[in-house]
Amino acid sequence: MMNDLINYINGDWEKTSKSKIPLYDAGFLLGDGLFETIRFENRQIFRCEKHLDRLFSSLKLIRIDCNKSKSEINLLLKKIINKNSLKNGLLRLMITRGIVTSAPWKHKGPQGIYISIRPLTPKPKAPVKVVYYPEKKYPIIRYEPAIKSLNYIGNMLAKQDAEKENAYEPVFYNENNFITECAIRNIFFIKGNSLLTPNIQLGVLPGVMRDTIISIGNEMNLDVMETTISFSSINQMDEAFISSTGIGLLPCVWDGWKSHFKLTSKIEKQLNKKINNY
């Protein structure tokens, strides 16, 4: 039961049903904060150091000086797993500017730190359908460099529209018609022996699972390219898949296009090995 799970709420350990966010927390008031979604398998955290490196780099960009070190945060992540009985699941780590008592932009006090835990979402039957949307249709906020802001309004609106089309995930393209990323995932294409994914210079979030897949592609001697991919070129691709911490890798299709997913299946096999044996 979700209500039986124990979460970390800014210094306290509380069951989900009793977990509360303070009304004047800047994360709630203004979306002023960051988050990381972190996977654990067999009660072991997958690539924790990569998540924390990204988190602390992003905190620096938005001028939040975290009052806990990476090692202290790592310990809290391990503690929440130990306090719950889930073997596999996801941790959501959120750090906000804190509880503001005056003008929010002047706040220098302690940060808000929240960690929740939940089971992995069951993988849908693959391949999943994706739909392509122009970013200008949604209030998408892109940061340079990319950060995992708490503000996901545009992403969630796109998810709603995608579900109306019976699609699992929306994929965005920008004003130059370059593919960027999904609402909450990264996307990869395969053309011949080349593994292609949008360049982070486009404002794409450098996902931890994305990074892992890139390393697998290099190990498999694929021609890995972080590049610009035109929306007009997608039907010429041989294979495609989406990735995230929560689902790992999922082959995907779209209306008027299908694939055999031969290389995708090999990459997925190697990815699953890395996750299970981390």
Helices and strands as residue ranges (DSSP letters): G 2-4, E 6-9, E 12-15, G 16-18, H 26-30, E 33-41, E 44-45, H 48-61, H 70-82, E 89-96, G 104-106, E 112-118, E 128-134, G 135-137, H 153-164, E 169-173, E 179-182, E 186-191, E 194-198, G 200-202, H 208-219, E 223-227, G 231-236, E 239-244, E 248-253, H 262-276
